[in-house]
Amino acid sequence: MKQQSNNAPIENTLIVGSGLAGCLLAWRLQERGLPFQIVGSTTLPNAWSVAAGLINPVTGKWMTKSWNIDQLIPEVERTYRAIEQALDIEIYHPMPFRRYCQNMEDVKRCGRRSRNPRYANVLSEHVPVGSGPDAIVDTHGSFEIYQASYVDLPILIAALQDHFQQCGRLRDETFVHAELERTPNGWHYKDSEAQRIIFCEGMGIQNNPWFNYLPISPAKGETLILTSDTLELPKTVYHHTKWLLPYKDRSFRIGATYDDNDLSHEPTESGKAELFKHARAFIKPEHKLEVQKHMAGIRPMTKDVRPFLGTHPNEANLHILNGLGSKGASLAPEMTKQLVSHLFDGEQLDPEVDITRFIEQ
Ligand SMILES: Cc1cc2nc3c(=O)[nH]c(=O)nc-3n(C[C@H](O)[C@H](O)[C@H](O)COP(=O)(O)OP(=O)(O)OC[C@H]3O[C@@H](n4cnc5c(N)ncnc54)[C@H](O)[C@@H]3O)c2cc1C
């Protein structure tokens, strides 16, 4: 075990992972003027560079409100707008969202939701057939989902990584868990000392000897970037069992597949075929489509569909922020805020996200 050269308290926080969770957490510490270092690889596989960053308040076949969405959205707006301003980037894009009904069952199910007063701020009444753009197949009408947006995660994370690198706070390397050693005052990693470690490794959690007991439930996802010479869609997210997100340069993205068997990081021919088939089913055939890019990543889902926040049961200075699943863009602002308030102000974590829920079981 390494000894400190003097007994001065170490204030430093070491964050492991420079993806969405790690970078936003570091941003929070910087806002508070707290010292930190990040060890994160910009080349290891990750979810953030593949994600569309959609924030959709009403999801799934049953059109249910996403967990805590009314509380999450204000923090989403505050956080991403503040980063946009500070780093002079454009990442947060509120956007209309149109969900097309596939059959009469869908019309009835969505209709019931839209009459529920709890859904008044997120769901319109049924919109009759033919009110969307001509190019999109519309057989049973649609519903508008309010308060939707997308966050350009690749631009956000690249800008934050660059920012932290310029401040000398990001070491672009793979963290080796075996090299982390306990000291009387905290932890020693290679040439640095830290009072606490916060692991934000996404799927890297599987290699983490302290936290790999948590019930992660990974799911691979693939997306396609497409172009068409003839198709120009108004800036709306279109949902037709899969979503379609148009970009400024007239390309658009379709996604995503869901596979919890194949957990390789590589895109597959079957994933591409599935997405292309969906694209063809909702864009009228006169528009020829071309695949520009095909990407794959693994979502760090959890068995109980709630994030992992908190402290290791036996190591008081080892913490975690993970399990953002398929909703990192909406969850990360509030989850990073909550973890920082917990660690530095003694605020309680929401029991639904606190990893002590697994000790009790
Ligand atoms: C196909 C697909 C589509 C998605 N679409 C959406 C969407 O529309 N909306 C949405 O909100 N979310 C979406 N997501 C989910 C979103 O990407 C995740 O919720 C989010 O990225 C999780 O953030 P994270 O920081 O926990 O993990 P990641 O973003 O994966 O970041 C973890 C980082 O830690 C690094 N790391 C891990 N281990 C180590 C180590 N030992 N040393 C150094 N670095 C390490 C990795 O390289 C990575 O950069 C999607 C994901 C996929 C795969």
PDBQT file of the ligand as one rigid body, heavy atoms in Angstrom, charges set to zero:
ROOT
HETATM    1  C1  LIG A 401     -27.649   2.747 -30.687  1.00  0.00    +0.000 C 
HETATM    2  C2  LIG A 401     -27.846   3.595 -29.466  1.00  0.00    +0.000 A 
HETATM    3  C3  LIG A 401     -28.797   4.599 -29.515  1.00  0.00    +0.000 A 
HETATM    4  C4  LIG A 401     -29.013   5.400 -28.386  1.00  0.00    +0.000 A 
HETATM    5  N1  LIG A 401     -29.935   6.407 -28.489  1.00  0.00    +0.000 NA
HETATM    6  C5  LIG A 401     -30.129   7.206 -27.423  1.00  0.00    +0.000 A 
HETATM    7  C6  LIG A 401     -31.052   8.274 -27.509  1.00  0.00    +0.000 A 
HETATM    8  O1  LIG A 401     -31.667   8.521 -28.554  1.00  0.00    +0.000 OA
HETATM    9  N2  LIG A 401     -31.254   9.038 -26.404  1.00  0.00    +0.000 N 
HETATM   10  C7  LIG A 401     -30.563   8.819 -25.249  1.00  0.00    +0.000 A 
HETATM   11  O2  LIG A 401     -30.779   9.540 -24.267  1.00  0.00    +0.000 OA
HETATM   12  N3  LIG A 401     -29.668   7.816 -25.150  1.00  0.00    +0.000 NA
HETATM   13  C8  LIG A 401     -29.433   7.012 -26.188  1.00  0.00    +0.000 A 
HETATM   14  N4  LIG A 401     -28.533   5.997 -26.097  1.00  0.00    +0.000 N 
HETATM   15  C9  LIG A 401     -27.925   5.730 -24.785  1.00  0.00    +0.000 C 
HETATM   16  C10 LIG A 401     -26.780   6.661 -24.417  1.00  0.00    +0.000 C 
HETATM   17  O3  LIG A 401     -25.783   6.568 -25.387  1.00  0.00    +0.000 OA
HETATM   18  C11 LIG A 401     -26.259   6.229 -23.041  1.00  0.00    +0.000 C 
HETATM   19  O4  LIG A 401     -27.309   6.345 -22.092  1.00  0.00    +0.000 OA
HETATM   20  C12 LIG A 401     -25.092   7.078 -22.548  1.00  0.00    +0.000 C 
HETATM   21  O5  LIG A 401     -24.104   7.222 -23.526  1.00  0.00    +0.000 OA
HETATM   22  C13 LIG A 401     -24.493   6.428 -21.300  1.00  0.00    +0.000 C 
HETATM   23  O6  LIG A 401     -23.467   7.254 -20.821  1.00  0.00    +0.000 OA
HETATM   24  P1  LIG A 401     -22.222   6.648 -20.020  1.00  0.00    +0.000 P 
HETATM   25  O7  LIG A 401     -21.283   7.748 -19.797  1.00  0.00    +0.000 OA
HETATM   26  O8  LIG A 401     -22.727   5.876 -18.856  1.00  0.00    +0.000 OA
HETATM   27  O9  LIG A 401     -21.588   5.563 -21.024  1.00  0.00    +0.000 OA
HETATM   28  P2  LIG A 401     -20.751   5.875 -22.355  1.00  0.00    +0.000 P 
HETATM   29  O10 LIG A 401     -21.375   6.967 -23.105  1.00  0.00    +0.000 OA
HETATM   30  O11 LIG A 401     -20.551   4.586 -23.038  1.00  0.00    +0.000 OA
HETATM   31  O12 LIG A 401     -19.351   6.399 -21.783  1.00  0.00    +0.000 OA
HETATM   32  C14 LIG A 401     -18.507   5.598 -21.002  1.00  0.00    +0.000 C 
HETATM   33  C15 LIG A 401     -17.086   6.020 -21.305  1.00  0.00    +0.000 C 
HETATM   34  O13 LIG A 401     -16.187   5.392 -20.393  1.00  0.00    +0.000 OA
HETATM   35  C16 LIG A 401     -15.069   4.956 -21.110  1.00  0.00    +0.000 C 
HETATM   36  N5  LIG A 401     -14.429   3.866 -20.375  1.00  0.00    +0.000 N 
HETATM   37  C17 LIG A 401     -15.000   2.712 -19.963  1.00  0.00    +0.000 A 
HETATM   38  N6  LIG A 401     -14.096   1.958 -19.310  1.00  0.00    +0.000 NA
HETATM   39  C18 LIG A 401     -12.938   2.663 -19.304  1.00  0.00    +0.000 A 
HETATM   40  C19 LIG A 401     -11.639   2.414 -18.781  1.00  0.00    +0.000 A 
HETATM   41  N7  LIG A 401     -11.313   1.292 -18.138  1.00  0.00    +0.000 N 
HETATM   42  N8  LIG A 401     -10.682   3.355 -18.975  1.00  0.00    +0.000 NA
HETATM   43  C20 LIG A 401     -10.955   4.504 -19.618  1.00  0.00    +0.000 A 
HETATM   44  N9  LIG A 401     -12.184   4.802 -20.124  1.00  0.00    +0.000 NA
HETATM   45  C21 LIG A 401     -13.154   3.884 -19.978  1.00  0.00    +0.000 A 
HETATM   46  C22 LIG A 401     -15.619   4.535 -22.462  1.00  0.00    +0.000 C 
HETATM   47  O14 LIG A 401     -14.626   4.539 -23.447  1.00  0.00    +0.000 OA
HETATM   48  C23 LIG A 401     -16.666   5.623 -22.706  1.00  0.00    +0.000 C 
HETATM   49  O15 LIG A 401     -16.123   6.736 -23.383  1.00  0.00    +0.000 OA
HETATM   50  C24 LIG A 401     -28.265   5.184 -27.197  1.00  0.00    +0.000 A 
HETATM   51  C25 LIG A 401     -27.289   4.194 -27.165  1.00  0.00    +0.000 A 
HETATM   52  C26 LIG A 401     -27.086   3.394 -28.292  1.00  0.00    +0.000 A 
HETATM   53  C27 LIG A 401     -26.032   2.334 -28.228  1.00  0.00    +0.000 C 
ENDROOT
TORSDOF 0
